[in-house]
Every structure is written in C-alpha cells, then in structure tokens.
Amino acid sequence: MTTFAAFLIAAFLIGALLVLGAFVLRSRYAAFPAQRPADYARGPQFDLRHHLSGPILCEGVIYGPTGRVTSRFVADMHGKWDGNTGTLAETFRYDSGTVQDRAWTMRLSNDGSIAATAPDVVGTGTGRAEGSAVVLRYRIKLTPEAGGHELDVIDWMYLMDNGTIMNRSQFRKFGIKVAELVATMRRVPAPLGTPAE
C-alpha cells in the first residue's frame, strides 16, 4: 500500500469519526432528546392531577420517517386521580378507521418523578413533571397489524398559558427516529351543574 493510499484511508476514517461524533453530540445536546425537565422550570405549573383529570379531547398527526404525515387521529381521554395515583383511559380513532384503546396507570412522587404503565408498554415508563412540562420515556410494543415492533418513546407535554397541552413524541428503533407525533390536548368543560371530578 502506498503512503498516499494509507493517507486517504486514514483521512476517510477520521472524517467518518468526526461526522459520527458530531451526530452523537447533536443528538445528546442540541436535538429533541436533549431536553431536560429543568429547561421548563418557569412558566405555568403542570400538575398532572389537575391537567390530566376529567374528559380530555386530543387531536394529532403522526409523521413517518420521511417527515410526511402518515396518520391523523382524534382521541377521547379521561383521567381520574386518587391522591398521587391516576389512570388515563384513551380511545384513539385514526383516519384509517382503526380504533385503539390504552389505559395508563401513573404514580406521581412528591419530587415530581413519574412511573407509568400500560398494557402495550414494556416494563415501566419513567419521567418527571417540572414547571410547565412533563417528560415520559418508555418502550411501546406495536400491535401485530402495525408490525409488532418495540419502539423507544420520548414523550414531552408542554402546558400552555390557556391550559392546552401541546404533546410531541418521538419513536425510535435502534436509536433511529422512525415516527413523530404532534398533538393538542384540551380539557372538555363539564356541562353546567355537573359536579367537579
């Protein structure tokens, strides 16, 4: 091997390592997964026991790996809390006609940490509520119709000043983003004369 060929191979390897390093640094410090709950310590206070209580209307879209919308949905949710333990029942209706139900059980600690389970979640999801945001990380198992894959999910909810919750989630397989969800969640006002939950 000539000195020039060895130089080209070394330059290529160094370049590949630099690109990989830049990708890792961007993912860790500058991209969506790099957010921390402390980033949102100020602003309206997101209290799961209040903001995820009662009937909630959720509307959203799911983006595929190319960045195009692959699905739209409307979901009816209903949250109930007993102290720091709550349930959130969800019924999703997708534009394909598919209906999906999920029931979360959430436990909120006094320090803001969250443990959450659901039938299609592998193990226990963990997260934190701080200031105006909530983050939840978990692994979800897709239905057989959707391929049955297990995906790592980072789910962020941001409380707006008017009480609306903006939800953004990313789904990853082997660290590669395969889908993203963006949705709004709004509490449905109780009819006049209905007792509060």
C-alpha positions as CSV (number, residue, x, y, z in Angstrom):
1,M,0.0,0.0,0.0
2,T,1.4,3.4,-0.9
3,T,1.7,6.2,1.5
4,F,-0.9,8.2,-0.4
5,A,-3.4,5.3,-0.2
6,A,-2.8,5.0,3.5
7,F,-3.3,8.7,3.9
8,L,-6.6,8.6,2.0
9,I,-7.9,5.7,4.2
10,A,-6.8,7.5,7.4
11,A,-8.5,10.7,6.2
12,F,-11.7,8.9,5.4
13,L,-11.7,7.1,8.8
14,I,-11.0,10.4,10.6
15,G,-13.8,12.1,8.6
16,A,-16.3,9.3,9.4
17,L,-15.4,9.5,13.1
18,L,-15.9,13.3,13.1
19,V,-19.3,13.0,11.4
20,L,-20.3,10.3,13.8
21,G,-19.1,12.4,16.8
22,A,-21.0,15.4,15.5
23,F,-24.1,13.3,15.2
24,V,-23.8,12.0,18.7
25,L,-23.1,15.4,20.2
26,R,-26.1,16.9,18.3
27,S,-28.4,14.1,19.5
28,R,-27.2,14.4,23.1
29,Y,-27.0,18.2,23.4
30,A,-29.0,20.0,20.7
31,A,-31.8,17.8,19.4
32,F,-35.3,16.9,20.8
33,P,-34.0,14.1,23.1
34,A,-31.5,16.6,24.7
35,Q,-34.3,18.5,26.6
36,R,-34.3,18.3,30.3
37,P,-37.2,19.0,32.7
38,A,-35.2,21.8,34.3
39,D,-35.4,23.7,30.9
40,Y,-39.1,24.3,31.7
41,A,-38.9,25.1,35.4
42,R,-40.6,28.5,34.8
43,G,-44.0,29.2,33.4
44,P,-47.4,27.7,34.3
45,Q,-47.1,24.8,36.7
46,F,-48.1,21.4,35.1
47,D,-49.9,19.4,37.7
48,L,-50.9,16.0,36.3
49,R,-53.6,15.6,39.0
50,H,-55.3,18.7,37.6
51,H,-54.4,19.0,34.0
52,L,-54.9,15.2,33.2
53,S,-58.2,14.9,35.1
54,G,-61.7,14.5,33.7
55,P,-62.5,14.4,30.0
56,I,-59.8,15.5,27.5
57,L,-60.0,15.9,23.7
58,C,-56.8,15.1,21.9
59,E,-56.2,15.8,18.2
60,G,-53.0,15.0,16.4
61,V,-50.9,13.7,13.5
62,I,-48.2,11.1,13.2
63,Y,-45.2,11.7,10.9
64,G,-43.3,8.9,9.3
65,P,-39.5,8.6,8.9
66,T,-39.6,10.8,5.7
67,G,-41.3,13.7,7.6
68,R,-44.7,13.3,5.9
69,V,-47.9,12.8,7.8
70,T,-48.8,9.1,7.7
71,S,-51.8,9.2,10.1
72,R,-54.2,11.6,11.7
73,F,-56.2,10.8,14.9
74,V,-58.8,12.2,17.4
75,A,-58.8,10.7,20.9
76,D,-61.1,10.9,23.8
77,M,-59.3,10.6,27.1
78,H,-60.5,10.5,30.7
79,G,-58.2,11.0,33.7
80,K,-59.0,10.1,37.3
81,W,-56.8,10.6,40.4
82,D,-56.8,9.2,43.9
83,G,-54.0,11.2,45.6
84,N,-50.8,10.7,43.6
85,T,-52.1,7.6,41.7
86,G,-54.0,8.2,38.5
87,T,-55.5,6.5,35.5
88,L,-55.8,7.9,32.0
89,A,-58.1,6.0,29.7
90,E,-57.5,6.8,26.0
91,T,-59.6,5.8,22.9
92,F,-57.8,6.8,19.6
93,R,-59.8,6.9,16.3
94,Y,-57.4,7.0,13.3
95,D,-58.2,8.3,9.8
96,S,-57.8,4.7,8.6
97,G,-60.8,3.7,10.7
98,T,-58.7,1.8,13.3
99,V,-59.8,2.3,16.9
100,Q,-57.2,1.8,19.7
101,D,-57.7,1.8,23.4
102,R,-55.0,2.3,26.0
103,A,-55.2,2.7,29.8
104,W,-52.3,4.3,31.6
105,T,-51.7,4.0,35.3
106,M,-49.5,6.8,36.7
107,R,-47.8,7.2,40.0
108,L,-46.6,10.7,40.9
109,S,-43.9,11.1,43.6
110,N,-43.7,14.3,45.7
111,D,-40.4,15.2,43.9
112,G,-42.2,15.2,40.5
113,S,-40.9,11.9,39.3
114,I,-43.4,9.7,37.4
115,A,-43.8,5.9,37.0
116,A,-46.3,4.9,34.3
117,T,-47.6,1.5,33.0
118,A,-50.0,0.5,30.2
119,P,-50.7,-2.9,28.6
120,D,-48.7,-2.2,25.5
121,V,-45.8,-0.6,27.4
122,V,-42.8,-2.9,28.1
123,G,-41.9,-2.6,31.7
124,T,-42.5,0.8,33.4
125,G,-42.1,4.2,31.9
126,T,-40.3,6.8,33.8
127,G,-40.5,10.6,33.7
128,R,-40.7,13.8,35.5
129,A,-43.0,16.8,35.9
130,E,-41.3,20.1,36.4
131,G,-42.6,23.6,35.8
132,S,-44.6,23.8,32.6
133,A,-43.5,20.4,31.1
134,V,-43.8,16.7,31.6
135,V,-41.4,14.1,30.1
136,L,-42.1,10.4,29.9
137,R,-39.7,7.8,28.5
138,Y,-40.9,4.2,27.8
139,R,-40.8,1.3,25.4
140,I,-44.0,0.5,23.5
141,K,-44.9,-2.7,21.7
142,L,-46.9,-2.0,18.5
143,T,-49.9,-4.1,17.6
144,P,-49.3,-7.1,15.2
145,E,-51.1,-5.1,12.5
146,A,-48.5,-2.4,12.9
147,G,-45.6,-4.8,12.7
148,G,-45.3,-5.8,16.4
149,H,-42.1,-3.8,16.8
150,E,-40.8,-2.5,20.1
151,L,-40.0,1.3,19.9
152,D,-38.3,3.6,22.4
153,V,-40.5,6.7,23.0
154,I,-39.7,10.1,24.4
155,D,-43.0,11.9,25.2
156,W,-43.0,15.6,26.1
157,M,-46.1,17.5,27.1
158,Y,-45.9,21.3,27.4
159,L,-48.6,23.3,29.3
160,M,-49.7,26.5,27.6
161,D,-51.0,29.5,29.4
162,N,-54.6,28.8,28.5
163,G,-54.5,25.2,29.8
164,T,-54.0,23.5,26.4
165,I,-51.3,20.8,26.4
166,M,-49.0,20.5,23.4
167,N,-47.7,17.0,23.0
168,R,-44.7,16.0,21.0
169,S,-43.4,12.4,20.9
170,Q,-40.6,10.7,19.0
171,F,-40.4,7.0,18.4
172,R,-37.0,5.3,17.8
173,K,-35.8,1.9,16.8
174,F,-32.1,1.2,17.4
175,G,-31.7,4.9,18.1
176,I,-33.1,6.0,14.7
177,K,-36.2,8.1,14.6
178,V,-39.0,6.2,12.8
179,A,-42.0,8.3,13.7
180,E,-43.1,11.5,15.4
181,L,-46.4,12.5,17.0
182,V,-47.6,16.1,17.5
183,A,-51.0,16.7,19.3
184,T,-53.0,19.0,21.3
185,M,-54.8,18.0,24.5
186,R,-57.7,20.1,25.8
187,R,-59.9,19.5,28.8
188,V,-63.5,19.3,27.9
189,P,-65.6,21.7,30.0
190,A,-68.2,19.9,32.2
191,P,-71.8,20.8,31.5
192,L,-73.3,23.3,33.8
193,G,-74.5,21.7,37.1
194,T,-72.1,18.8,36.8
195,P,-70.0,18.2,40.0
196,A,-66.2,18.6,39.6
197,E,-64.0,15.5,39.5
